[in-house]
Amino acid sequence: MKLTPLNIITSAALVLALVMLFSPDQHNPVQKGMNGLLTGLCFLAAIIAFISDLIFRKFIPLLRNLWIVECAFIVFTLVLMVILKITFA
């Protein structure tokens, strides 16, 4: 099993989702609904990162190039999220 940036992102998203899932319930129902939404989004991010990692591994056999492409993919995704947040905020 190769260690790649998207593997790390997948693991982090799953850990964050499990921590939010098993954290003590908040008394505020609005906060509880948001916590459920964020937990679902973390699980969705983990699934997308896992599938993206499998696709990149299939098409990029060299580990060094795989790291470069996956890091570029992560940076591109983060920049796009910031641009969308600034545009629609």
Helices and strands as residue ranges (DSSP letters): H 5-21, H 29-59, H 63-88
